[in-house]
Amino acid sequence: MVLMHSLDMRKPPYTILSKFYDLLVNPKQYSAWHKLIEKSVKTYTPRKCKKVLDLACGTGRMTVLLAQDGYFVFAVDISSQMLNKAKANIKSAGLTQKVKFLRQNMLDLNIKSKVDFAICFYDSLNYLLKKKQLKTVFQKVYNILNPNGLFIFDINTLEHVRVAKKFDKKVYNVGDGELIFEYGGRGEFWKIKISYIKKGKLIGEEEHVERGYDPVEISNLLRNCGFQIKSTLDAQFRVCDLESIRSTRVYFICQKDAG
């Protein structure tokens, strides 16, 4: 295929992907996360939760589920395109009064309220490429949680990076165009180049860079910020030992002390 190149093809992350994100993510994934949240809150939270944080909320699919559960949700994302999709999804669900959207870099997280639990899913934290950035976010989340508040998140491991760098190119048909995903990386880092092609013309491309982390290092950072780690699960939601895990993804359920 010969591509006709347009000017200014390189876009910030999620400029292109936001348009098709909900088509690419299996709804069953959100259902699995929702069940994890429900179980964690029931198991570890002694009081009724009212306000929650959806950090890196993306297109708001989890935000909708949380608002439907009766929570007031602070939905935070750095991408204006993803937030616009999230706002549309919330409006379509008739839940506008249950959500406050904030466009923020998670490194600058600033919410004028305490929350009862916070979530951050789908390797959003892997976009933080330095350990000190992770610690900054962990501390900010800790500080806005109420006593006994939970932080539930996932993170891709070094095993994921090892595997993902070898992924074959993937092509997704979206409407009358194609999204092409190409993978690569080095060391602890991996990257995805996403190209959007329509009628043989390259409309634009964006690059996503993530870092894989050692789950043991993550647990140490969390404890240094004051969290107690209540449970860790592998990519299939099975309880796992961080010292010996070979999973590509780890879920952490952490809790702030009682104060």
N, C-alpha and C positions, 0 to 999 in steps of 0.2 A: 504494500500500500504506500502510495506517495502522498505525503502530507503537505498541505499548503499552510505555512506558518503565519499566524497573526501576530501583530505587535503586542508587546507587554503580556507575554504568555504566562509568566510565572506569577502566581497568586499566593497570598497568605493562606496558611492551612485553614481548611473548612470553607473557603470561599466557593469552591466548586463542589466539594463533597457534601456540604449542607443541603444542596438541592436534591440529593438522591439518598441521603443517609437513612431515612426511614424505610426506603425500599431495600436496603442492603442488610439491615440488622434484623435478625429473626425475632419476632415478638416473644417467642418462648424464652429468650434470654432475659427480657424484662420480667417475665413471670417468675423465673428462677430467682432473680435478685429480690423481687418483691417478697417471695416466700422466706428468703434469708433474713430480710429486714423484720418481717412479722415474727419469726421465731426468735430472733435475737432480742427484740424489744420485749416480748413476752417472758423470755428467760431471765434477762438481766436488769430490766428497768422496774423499779419498785412502785413507780407512780405513773399516772396517765400522762402520756406525751401530748403536747399541744403544738409546739413550734419546732420545725425541723429545717435542716440545711441540705439542699441538693447541690453539691459542689461539682462544677463542670457538668452542668445539667444537660448540655447538648440541645437536642430538639424537644426536650421536656417530656419524653415518654414516661420516665419514672416520676417526674413531677406530677403528671396527671394522676398516676396511681396513688401517690401519697396524698394529694389533695382530695381524691375520692375517698380515702380512708378517714378524712376529717381533719387532717393536719393543716396548719398554715405553713406554707413552704416558702423559704427564701431560696430562689433559684438563681445560681451564679454561673456565669460563663464569660470567657474572654472574647468569644467570637460573636460579633453582632449578627452575622448571618444565622448562626445556630440559635441565638436568642429570638430572632424574628420567627423562626420556625416553631420554637417553643411557645411563644406567645400565641401563635395561630392555633397550635394544638390545644392550649389551655382554653382559648376562647371557644373553639369548636366543642369542647367538653362542658362548657358553661361554668367554668371554675375560676373566672378572672378574679373574684373577690378573695380567693383562697391562696393567691400566689403574689409574691413581690419579686420582680425580676431585677437583677443587678448585673451590669456589665463590669466585671472586675477580673484582673489577673489574680489568681489564687495566692500569689506571693504578697499581694496587697489587700488580702481579704479584710473587709471592714463592714461588719453588720452591727447596727445599733440595737441589738437585742440578744438575749441568751436563747439557745435552742436546746431541745431535749435529746436530739440525736442528729448526726450528720452522716451523709453518704457520699461516696466518690467512686464511681464505677467505670469499667471498660478502659482500663489502663491509662486513665487521665493523668494520674500521678507520674507515669513514666515520661511524660513530656518535660518534667523537671529533670534537668541533665546533671545537676550537682547535688550531692548529699546534703550540703548545707541548705539548699533550697527546700528539700524535703523536710528537713527539721524545722525550717521556718513555717511551712504550711502546717505541720503537725502541731506546732506550738500555738499558732493562730486558731486552729480548730479547737484545741484544748481550752483555750481562753474563752471562747464563746459558748462552750457547753455548760449547761447547768450541772450541779453536783450529780453524780451517777450517770451523766450523759454518755451516750455511745458514739463511737466513730466506727463506721463499717465501710470498708473499702477493699479494692483489689489492686494488685500490682503484678506486672509481668516480671518474671525472674530471668536470671542469666541463661537458664535452660531455654526459655522462650527465644532469646536473642540468637542462641546457637542454632535453633531450628528455623526460625523465621528468615534468617539471612539466606537460607537455601530454598525458600519458596519459589515455585515457578511463577512466571508472569500470569496474571489473571485478567480476564476480559469479561466485563459485565455489560449486557445490553440494557440501556436505560432510555426509554422512549425511542426517539429516532437517532440516538447516538450511542456511543460506547465509552465506558470508563475503563482505563487500562491501569492496573496496579503492577508496579515493578519494585522488587525488593533488593535490599543490599545492606551493607553495614560493615563495621569493623570493631573488634574488641567488645566492649560492653554496650555498644550503640548499634541501632539498626535504623533503617530509613525506608520510607515508602514514597515513591514518586507516582502521583496520580495524574493521568492525562485524560482530558475530555475531548473526544473526537466526534465531529458531526459532519456527515457527508464528505468524509475524507479530509476535513479541515481541522487542524488542531486549534480548538477554541481557547484552551488554557491548561495549565498544569500547576500542581502544588506539591510540595515536599513536606513530609512529616518525619521528624527525627525523635526517637525515643531512646531511653536508656533502661537496660535491664538491671535489676538489683538483687543482691543476696538477701533472702528473707531474714536471715539471722541479723544482718546489719539493720534491716528495717525494724526488727523487734527491739534492738538496742536503742535506736533513735526514738522510738515511741516511749520506751521506759524513761529515757533521759528527759522527755517532755512531761512526764508525770502520769502517763497512761498505764493502766493494767491491761495486759493482754488476756482476754477471756477465752478466746478460741482462735485457731487458725485452720483453714480448710484449703484443700487443693482445688484444681480446676473443675473437678467433678463434685465439689461440695462435700468431700470426705474429710474428716478430722485428720490432720497430718502433723508430723514431727518436723520442725523446721531444720533440724540438723541433718536429716537424711532425705528430705524431699527432693523429687526429681520433676515435679510438676512445672508446667510453663506459666502457671498463674497461681497466686496465693491470695486468699481472702483473710483479712484480719478483722476480728471483732474486738474492739478496745473500749475501755471504760475509764472515765474520769473518776477520781475518788469522791467520797461522799461529802467532802468539804468540812 
